Amino acid sequence: MASAVAPEGGQEAVRGLVPVVPALREVLPDGGLRRGTAVSVAGGDAGLLLALAAGVRETEGGWAAAIGLPDLGLAAAEGYGLDLRRLLVADDPGPHWPEVVSVLAGAVELIMLRPAGPVPPKLAARLAAVLRRNGCVLLVAGPWPGAVLRLGVRSGRWFGLGDGYGQLAGRQVEVVAEGRGSAVRGRSARLWLPDEHGAVRPVQEQPLRERPQPVAAVV
């Protein structure tokens, strides 16, 4: 795997945050992902998971990992802004996923994870200590006991299809976040996830020609 020099994390690194793309900053109470914590992505929405992870490229190390996500599209990950040269992938760790998380937490800034089944609170607490010790962010596709933040897509629709023809040109969603402490009240924002260029940005009131599609119908 080739290496590259990533830009410095700037103030986010000083404040103990992994940066996120600008469109997601207003949704997160700290404006970024707090190092050493776990964040739950409800429903395991792949677009939201990748959008949250994309800012890791701005950290000094810039390394991320994907564990238990065999269907994660590498082209989509690159489109959202992840550096594939600095992405470690463990598609199918099976029941050993906790050990893989523990090892990689000391080597990367951010881990995307889909656990192999429900996570017992004691196991989540043990891994939380590993995350805190290493300053690694864990993005979980699904529920996670003790997650400091829970994010999800409340509603969404795809644009760009006509009556049986055309090409998907983007998805508008409402992203919601809730959690503990400063995040307990919850926040939300309407975003393109992604827009016609594959980017994440706030929704402008000038929609593309559309034919609404269920979010779950398109991966």
Secondary structure, 3 states (H helix, E strand, C coil): CCCCCCCCCHHHHHCCEECCCHHHHCCCCCCCEECCCEEEEHHHCHHHHHHHHHHHHHCCCCCEEEECCCCCCHHHHHHHCCCHHHEEEECCCHHHHHHHHHHHCCCCCEEEECCCCCCCHHHHHHHHHHHHHHCCEEEEECCCCCCCEEEEEEEEEEEEECCCCEEEEEEEEEEEEEECHHHCCCEEEEEECCCCCCCCEECCCCCCCECCCCHHHCC
